[in-house]
Amino acid sequence: MCVLLALEGNAFPSAQSGLASVKRNDNVPAEPTESQVAKKTKSKSAASSSETTASKQDVVLSMLRRQQGASIAEICEVTGWQPHSVRGFLSGALKRRLKIAVVSEQGESGERRYSVAPLVSTE
């Protein structure tokens, strides 16, 4: 069964009373306030300071360039990633996207270690 209600103003009475109870401030300036501009400036300066720090990708690459390489557990500890995320990074970002050869070796302890060749300067 379908019931249609005809209401004035295309709004439910409860919605109209609710709108009346909400205080609107029509005196809001169109231009951003000084505090809003300061917040935007702070966020831009925070972004530029984070550019100077190494990304997780850079950290993992430096670990993989070490002579002994790095294990999944070591990379998880440093980055905070889950093991499946580390494996995905190694196969997806490094092998496929960046075309970096990743070498996997299983040591005497049975732990698998991953490494990449160090970057060679062309100069």
Secondary structure, DSSP 8 states (H G I E B T S, - for coil): -------GGGS-HHHHHHHHHS---TT--SS--HHHHHHHHHHHHHHHHHHSS--HHHHHHHHHTSTT-EEHHHHHHHH---HHHHHHIIIIIIIIIS---EEEEE-TTS-EEEEE-------
